[in-house]
């Protein structure tokens, strides 16, 4: 059985590359986007099983992407990965449909545990 396909939406190239490399090392198929618009397009138009979503993105921000994804693909699992750790942001993300909320910096081991 193959592992799920994960969409990584992160505007920082180095962070995105690190996440994608770790996921691919673990056998996951990955898709990548550096903007909110590109991430939304892939989330809706691909067969990804999970989206890892930054909140601070060029174009649409992560909250806008999350809201639209939750409306169009309500069963798509979403984990927010962000530097925005304020309680109000966490509550907003979870209320908009995120399944989990991870604050940067985070460990690869901690991320892997959430993805499995």
Phi, psi and omega in degrees: 000132181276154179283166183291164177261130185242131176263124179252115180248103186208128183278339179279113184303317183293318179294314179301315181298317179298317179295312181299315179300316180296318180294317179295323177301325179277002175096006179278145169279144183228153169234153183227147173213145181252355179229161178297319181296315179295320179297317179298316179301315179291321180298322182274324187264353181250177178256039179290152182259339184210141175241129171260118194235121171282155178268324183267102185226152171292148182079229177293137176279170184299324178297319178296317179298313181301315181300314181291318179297316181297327178286317185273328180225071187299339181271354180288124178287138181227128172244123177277131175239111187207161173275351181277097185258007180296146183302321180299321178292318178300311181299315180299313180300316180292322178292331178281355174118002178295146179272336180203164184219114184244128182264133176285148355284149179229160179269151176297322179297318179295321177294315179303319180297325181284328183284325185297000000 
